[in-house]
Amino acid sequence: MTDKRKDLGKLGEDMACEYLIGIGCEVLERNYETYSGEIDIIARDGETIVFAEVKTRKNKSRGRAALAVTRGKLSHIASASAIYMKRNPRLKGFHQRIDVIEIYSDGSIEHIRNVSLEGVV
């Protein structure tokens, strides 16, 4: 990955964290890695643990950023989230969901909640 893309991705993750905090979530982890994949952001939204995939784009000229979240990527996030929950028994009983947060360079943010393995659309 080029440095420009890495920088854009980090900026997007920073913006997503600020957004989540702004809507009342508590950010628990960033860039959580397991053998089955990485989760960009793990946050607590009340009694729900949110596993968020952040997609950052300059604009929507190639379609929505969320379209880059494949079924395979969602499967990896689901596996990694199961590992996270197992490693954090204090979270037993919390609900879980996978969200996709789209960040665009114009500052707009789209938050897609409760994405299933069937896709984002």
Backbone as a chain_set.jsonl record, in Angstrom:
{"seq": "MTDKRKDLGKLGEDMACEYLIGIGCEVLERNYETYSGEIDIIARDGETIVFAEVKTRKNKSRGRAALAVTRGKLSHIASASAIYMKRNPRLKGFHQRIDVIEIYSDGSIEHIRNVSLEGVV", "coords": {"N": [[0.851, -1.172, 0.0], [0.578, 2.21, -0.824], [2.169, 5.135, 0.607], [0.498, 7.404, 0.544], [-2.064, 6.264, 0.36], [-2.11, 4.847, 2.78], [-1.928, 6.983, 4.582], [-4.331, 8.323, 3.993], [-6.133, 6.325, 4.75], [-5.571, 6.114, 7.528], [-6.286, 8.691, 8.34], [-9.021, 8.546, 7.764], [-9.793, 6.554, 9.603], [-9.228, 7.893, 11.984], [-11.112, 9.966, 11.787], [-13.445, 8.428, 11.807], [-13.353, 7.371, 14.394], [-13.626, 9.744, 15.903], [-16.181, 10.447, 15.058], [-17.697, 8.244, 16.041], [-17.305, 8.542, 18.812], [-18.561, 10.995, 19.072], [-21.233, 10.294, 18.697], [-21.764, 9.021, 20.974], [-20.474, 6.61, 21.503], [-17.98, 4.406, 22.921], [-14.68, 4.074, 22.164], [-12.941, 1.129, 22.04], [-10.823, -0.372, 20.963], [-8.341, -0.099, 18.371], [-7.396, -1.07, 15.127], [-7.271, -3.887, 15.627], [-5.748, -6.945, 15.647], [-5.89, -10.327, 14.577], [-5.204, -13.805, 13.911], [-7.052, -14.351, 11.986], [-7.764, -12.01, 10.775], [-8.06, -8.374, 10.591], [-9.602, -5.854, 12.589], [-10.828, -2.703, 12.122], [-11.917, -0.758, 13.952], [-13.047, -1.187, 17.251], [-15.806, -0.708, 19.195], [-17.895, 0.387, 21.908], [-21.313, 0.575, 22.097], [-23.539, 1.444, 24.065], [-25.044, -1.392, 25.232], [-23.954, -2.904, 23.263], [-21.374, -4.307, 21.325], [-19.469, -2.967, 18.836], [-18.105, -3.787, 15.779], [-16.219, -2.269, 13.589], [-15.678, -1.595, 10.194], [-13.748, 0.533, 8.333], [-13.935, 2.528, 5.518], [-12.288, 4.598, 3.396], [-12.46, 7.173, 1.056], [-11.65, 9.391, -1.652], [-13.745, 10.475, -3.11], [-17.058, 9.771, -4.442], [-16.864, 8.85, -7.009], [-16.26, 6.361, -8.053], [-18.258, 4.847, -7.067], [-19.94, 3.891, -3.997], [-17.963, 3.727, -1.033], [-18.358, 1.576, 0.657], [-18.886, -0.55, -0.993], [-16.546, -1.841, -1.4], [-16.293, -3.59, 0.646], [-16.174, -6.804, 0.941], [-17.849, -10.023, 0.862], [-16.049, -11.92, 1.794], [-14.312, -10.306, 3.34], [-16.099, -9.476, 5.332], [-16.57, -11.949, 6.505], [-14.052, -12.485, 7.6], [-13.949, -10.409, 9.473], [-16.069, -11.18, 11.123], [-15.038, -13.587, 12.148], [-12.737, -12.63, 13.48], [-13.992, -10.978, 15.325], [-15.296, -12.823, 16.94], [-13.114, -14.016, 18.154], [-12.132, -11.819, 19.588], [-14.242, -11.379, 21.405], [-14.131, -13.752, 22.839], [-11.649, -13.5, 24.058], [-12.16, -11.491, 25.804], [-13.79, -11.85, 28.336], [-15.265, -10.246, 30.061], [-17.098, -8.971, 28.552], [-19.122, -10.666, 28.054], [-22.42, -11.453, 27.223], [-22.992, -9.055, 26.036], [-24.48, -7.527, 23.172], [-23.663, -7.877, 19.676], [-22.424, -6.336, 16.695], [-21.68, -5.73, 13.237], [-20.459, -2.945, 11.638], [-20.184, -0.662, 8.878], [-18.254, 2.074, 8.105], [-18.229, 4.769, 6.089], [-15.966, 7.096, 4.864], [-15.394, 10.216, 3.428], [-13.325, 12.474, 1.565], [-14.385, 15.015, 1.539], [-15.361, 15.338, 3.99], [-17.737, 14.12, 4.577], [-19.669, 11.541, 6.115], [-20.831, 8.263, 6.145], [-22.724, 5.972, 7.872], [-23.198, 2.685, 8.161], [-25.123, 0.466, 9.715], [-25.097, -2.725, 11.366], [-24.316, -4.745, 9.403], [-24.653, -7.563, 7.331], [-23.424, -10.877, 6.443], [-24.373, -11.118, 3.966], [-23.912, -8.86, 2.606], [-23.319, -5.341, 1.93], [-24.975, -3.561, 0.592]], "CA": [[0.0, 0.0, 0.0], [1.377, 3.426, -0.895], [2.084, 5.996, 1.788], [-0.685, 8.268, 0.423], [-3.252, 5.471, 0.707], [-2.034, 4.592, 4.221], [-2.26, 8.233, 5.266], [-5.767, 8.541, 3.81], [-6.809, 5.337, 5.586], [-5.425, 6.496, 8.936], [-7.128, 9.87, 8.528], [-10.393, 8.06, 7.8], [-10.024, 5.868, 10.881], [-9.287, 8.944, 13.013], [-12.417, 10.63, 11.647], [-14.476, 7.48, 12.236], [-13.317, 7.328, 15.861], [-14.229, 10.988, 16.379], [-17.615, 10.33, 14.783], [-18.285, 7.289, 16.99], [-17.315, 9.194, 20.123], [-19.564, 12.047, 18.984], [-22.592, 9.75, 18.812], [-21.905, 8.396, 22.286], [-19.79, 5.317, 21.629], [-16.658, 4.371, 23.546], [-13.743, 3.314, 21.334], [-12.205, 0.185, 22.878], [-9.604, -0.826, 20.272], [-8.128, 0.273, 16.97], [-6.518, -1.976, 14.379], [-7.165, -5.13, 16.394], [-5.319, -8.002, 14.731], [-5.877, -11.733, 14.953], [-4.77, -14.635, 12.787], [-8.1, -14.422, 10.958], [-7.991, -10.718, 10.156], [-7.976, -7.155, 11.384], [-10.806, -5.045, 12.761], [-10.368, -1.315, 12.175], [-12.322, -0.127, 15.212], [-13.992, -1.891, 18.12], [-16.397, 0.313, 20.061], [-19.064, 0.005, 22.712], [-22.481, 1.421, 21.895], [-24.449, 0.946, 25.1], [-24.837, -2.808, 25.528], [-23.557, -3.549, 22.006], [-19.996, -4.148, 20.865], [-19.489, -2.674, 17.404], [-16.885, -4.095, 15.036], [-16.392, -1.356, 12.462], [-14.777, -1.545, 9.052], [-13.728, 1.901, 7.827], [-13.518, 2.666, 4.124], [-12.063, 6.005, 3.119], [-12.3, 7.471, -0.368], [-11.626, 10.819, -1.987], [-15.089, 10.851, -3.535], [-17.906, 8.636, -4.807], [-16.816, 8.686, -8.468], [-16.226, 4.921, -8.355], [-19.29, 4.206, -6.264], [-19.817, 3.989, -2.538], [-16.8, 3.074, -0.441], [-18.779, 0.311, 1.279], [-18.901, -1.625, -1.986], [-15.263, -2.538, -1.301], [-16.369, -4.56, 1.749], [-16.631, -8.052, 0.329], [-18.341, -11.086, 1.746], [-14.856, -12.495, 2.425], [-13.857, -9.382, 4.38], [-17.06, -9.579, 6.431], [-16.327, -13.235, 7.155], [-12.851, -12.308, 8.429], [-14.323, -9.563, 10.607], [-16.894, -12.01, 12.014], [-14.125, -14.513, 12.847], [-11.909, -11.851, 14.4], [-14.838, -10.491, 16.414], [-15.518, -13.962, 17.847], [-11.871, -14.138, 18.933], [-12.106, -10.69, 20.52], [-15.214, -11.613, 22.47], [-13.635, -14.859, 23.667], [-10.515, -12.994, 24.829], [-12.65, -10.449, 26.711], [-14.976, -12.419, 28.978], [-16.057, -9.204, 30.74], [-18.107, -8.505, 27.6], [-20.123, -11.712, 27.871], [-23.787, -10.959, 27.328], [-23.193, -7.881, 25.18], [-24.852, -7.772, 21.783], [-22.572, -7.584, 18.753], [-22.813, -6.04, 15.328], [-20.65, -5.252, 12.328], [-20.835, -1.728, 10.943], [-19.244, -0.106, 7.911], [-18.259, 3.531, 8.148], [-17.637, 5.354, 4.888], [-15.425, 8.432, 5.073], [-15.022, 10.861, 2.17], [-12.414, 13.587, 1.803], [-15.139, 16.262, 1.743], [-15.797, 15.337, 5.386], [-19.007, 13.408, 4.78], [-19.571, 10.226, 6.749], [-22.016, 7.406, 6.062], [-22.597, 4.9, 8.86], [-24.102, 1.577, 7.832], [-25.159, -0.374, 10.914], [-25.567, -4.109, 11.356], [-24.087, -5.341, 8.086], [-24.638, -9.033, 7.395], [-22.545, -11.533, 5.487], [-24.998, -11.034, 2.645], [-23.379, -7.698, 1.911], [-23.504, -4.003, 2.463], [-25.899, -2.754, -0.197]], "C": [[0.9, 1.24, 0.0], [1.19, 4.261, 0.363], [0.85, 6.895, 1.738], [-1.954, 7.515, 0.806], [-3.271, 5.161, 2.199], [-2.444, 5.829, 5.009], [-3.754, 8.527, 5.174], [-6.564, 7.577, 4.691], [-6.743, 5.674, 7.06], [-6.278, 7.716, 9.251], [-8.59, 9.462, 8.627], [-10.718, 7.366, 9.109], [-10.091, 6.871, 12.028], [-10.648, 9.639, 12.986], [-13.544, 9.721, 12.119], [-14.519, 7.376, 13.755], [-13.969, 8.579, 16.448], [-15.746, 10.955, 16.2], [-18.285, 9.415, 15.815], [-18.364, 7.885, 18.398], [-18.408, 10.266, 20.163], [-20.996, 11.556, 19.08], [-22.756, 8.916, 20.084], [-21.274, 7.035, 22.46], [-18.46, 5.497, 22.365], [-15.767, 3.512, 22.66], [-12.889, 2.449, 22.261], [-10.86, -0.207, 22.273], [-9.557, -0.227, 18.878], [-7.147, -0.719, 16.373], [-6.216, -3.255, 15.159], [-6.872, -6.277, 15.436], [-5.4, -9.379, 15.369], [-5.374, -12.513, 13.74], [-5.818, -14.69, 11.673], [-8.413, -13.068, 10.319], [-7.904, -9.571, 11.138], [-9.346, -6.483, 11.451], [-10.323, -3.607, 12.943], [-10.668, -0.671, 13.517], [-13.275, -1.061, 15.951], [-14.488, -0.85, 19.114], [-17.561, -0.283, 20.841], [-20.145, 1.05, 22.487], [-23.545, 0.916, 22.856], [-24.108, -0.491, 25.449], [-24.443, -3.602, 24.277], [-22.095, -3.26, 21.717], [-20.044, -4.048, 19.345], [-18.115, -2.971, 16.818], [-16.995, -3.346, 13.719], [-15.275, -1.491, 11.434], [-14.886, -0.133, 8.476], [-13.206, 1.882, 6.399], [-13.459, 4.156, 3.801], [-11.797, 6.197, 1.631], [-12.251, 8.983, -0.563], [-13.019, 11.296, -2.359], [-15.857, 9.589, -3.933], [-17.876, 8.35, -6.313], [-16.778, 7.212, -8.896], [-17.265, 4.148, -7.552], [-19.017, 4.38, -4.781], [-18.62, 3.192, -2.038], [-17.152, 1.704, 0.127], [-18.81, -0.845, 0.293], [-17.594, -2.414, -1.99], [-15.238, -3.559, -0.165], [-17.013, -5.83, 1.201], [-17.184, -9.018, 1.37], [-17.172, -11.747, 2.491], [-14.348, -11.623, 3.556], [-14.793, -9.445, 5.581], [-16.881, -10.875, 7.204], [-15.105, -13.158, 8.071], [-13.16, -11.459, 9.661], [-15.145, -10.37, 11.615], [-16.018, -12.98, 12.808], [-13.282, -13.777, 13.876], [-12.732, -11.33, 15.572], [-15.134, -11.599, 17.424], [-14.291, -14.171, 18.739], [-11.806, -13.032, 19.984], [-13.042, -10.943, 21.699], [-14.742, -12.732, 23.405], [-12.489, -14.396, 24.566], [-10.924, -11.949, 25.862], [-13.922, -10.907, 27.403], [-15.826, -11.399, 29.723], [-17.179, -8.682, 29.847], [-19.185, -9.555, 27.332], [-21.513, -11.131, 28.105], [-24.053, -9.697, 26.513], [-23.655, -8.34, 23.803], [-23.653, -7.413, 20.917], [-23.145, -7.214, 17.394], [-21.577, -5.595, 14.541], [-21.211, -4.036, 11.6], [-19.777, -1.394, 9.898], [-19.388, 1.399, 7.989], [-17.502, 4.033, 6.924], [-17.201, 6.784, 5.219], [-15.008, 8.98, 3.714], [-14.217, 12.126, 2.467], [-13.129, 14.936, 1.944], [-15.687, 16.359, 3.167], [-17.099, 14.605, 5.634], [-18.748, 11.998, 5.303], [-20.905, 9.511, 6.575], [-21.776, 6.228, 7.005], [-23.654, 3.839, 8.55], [-24.031, 0.584, 8.991], [-25.629, -1.795, 10.588], [-25.5, -4.755, 9.966], [-24.016, -6.858, 8.251], [-23.66, -9.588, 6.374], [-23.125, -11.524, 4.084], [-24.546, -9.791, 1.894], [-23.857, -6.394, 2.487], [-24.675, -3.284, 1.813], [-27.28, -2.649, 0.37]], "O": [[1.876, 1.3, 0.749], [0.202, 4.122, 1.085], [0.218, 7.131, 2.767], [-2.819, 8.058, 1.494], [-4.331, 5.204, 2.823], [-3.204, 5.744, 5.973], [-4.372, 8.932, 6.158], [-7.555, 7.97, 5.306], [-7.736, 5.542, 7.774], [-6.919, 7.776, 10.299], [-9.321, 9.971, 9.476], [-11.797, 7.565, 9.668], [-10.907, 6.726, 12.938], [-11.258, 9.87, 14.03], [-14.491, 10.182, 12.756], [-15.599, 7.302, 14.342], [-14.768, 8.487, 17.379], [-16.496, 11.38, 17.079], [-19.313, 9.77, 16.392], [-19.376, 7.743, 19.084], [-19.095, 10.42, 21.173], [-21.883, 12.303, 19.495], [-23.745, 8.203, 20.253], [-21.514, 6.368, 23.466], [-17.901, 6.593, 22.418], [-16.069, 2.341, 22.43], [-12.205, 2.958, 23.149], [-9.873, -0.356, 22.992], [-10.583, 0.107, 18.287], [-6.196, -1.15, 17.026], [-5.06, -3.644, 15.325], [-7.652, -6.548, 14.523], [-5.035, -9.575, 16.529], [-5.149, -11.941, 12.674], [-5.495, -15.039, 10.537], [-9.244, -12.993, 9.414], [-7.704, -9.759, 12.338], [-10.134, -6.536, 10.506], [-9.504, -3.33, 13.819], [-9.778, -0.102, 14.15], [-14.184, -1.645, 15.36], [-13.696, -0.192, 19.788], [-18.125, -1.313, 20.473], [-19.922, 2.247, 22.664], [-24.356, 0.06, 22.502], [-23.003, -0.776, 25.911], [-24.583, -4.824, 24.241], [-21.632, -2.126, 21.844], [-20.582, -4.92, 18.663], [-17.097, -2.473, 17.298], [-17.763, -3.731, 12.838], [-14.091, -1.499, 11.771], [-15.982, 0.337, 8.17], [-12.164, 1.293, 6.113], [-14.452, 4.873, 3.919], [-11.007, 5.47, 1.029], [-12.75, 9.747, 0.263], [-13.431, 12.39, -1.972], [-15.357, 8.475, -3.777], [-18.768, 7.678, -6.832], [-17.222, 6.873, -9.992], [-17.153, 2.934, -7.384], [-17.999, 4.942, -4.375], [-18.309, 2.12, -2.558], [-16.339, 0.78, 0.084], [-18.764, -2.005, 0.703], [-17.537, -3.524, -2.52], [-14.273, -4.31, -0.028], [-18.228, -5.91, 1.026], [-17.006, -8.845, 2.575], [-17.291, -12.09, 3.667], [-13.989, -12.131, 4.619], [-14.335, -9.465, 6.723], [-17.027, -10.896, 8.427], [-15.116, -13.695, 9.179], [-12.689, -11.754, 10.759], [-14.937, -10.254, 12.823], [-16.233, -13.174, 14.004], [-13.127, -14.238, 15.007], [-12.23, -11.248, 16.693], [-15.214, -11.341, 18.625], [-14.418, -14.465, 19.928], [-11.464, -13.287, 21.138], [-12.667, -10.742, 22.854], [-14.936, -12.657, 24.618], [-12.371, -14.847, 25.705], [-10.114, -11.565, 26.707], [-15.01, -10.417, 27.098], [-16.998, -11.661, 29.993], [-18.104, -8.026, 30.327], [-20.057, -9.355, 26.486], [-21.74, -10.406, 29.073], [-25.207, -9.312, 26.321], [-23.268, -9.408, 23.329], [-22.736, -6.727, 21.368], [-24.201, -7.702, 16.991], [-20.578, -5.151, 15.107], [-22.296, -4.089, 11.02], [-18.619, -1.795, 10.021], [-20.495, 1.935, 7.945], [-16.314, 3.764, 6.745], [-17.965, 7.571, 5.778], [-14.346, 8.291, 2.938], [-14.41, 12.765, 3.501], [-12.531, 15.899, 2.423], [-16.379, 17.315, 3.517], [-17.527, 14.478, 6.782], [-17.747, 11.362, 4.974], [-21.968, 10.079, 6.825], [-20.738, 5.57, 6.933], [-24.854, 4.087, 8.669], [-23.002, -0.055, 9.213], [-26.428, -2.025, 9.681], [-26.5, -5.242, 9.439], [-23.401, -7.367, 9.188], [-23.132, -8.851, 5.542], [-22.445, -11.883, 3.123], [-24.767, -9.674, 0.689], [-24.682, -6.348, 3.4], [-25.309, -2.454, 2.464], [-28.14, -1.991, -0.216]]}, "num_chains": 1, "name": "protein.A"}
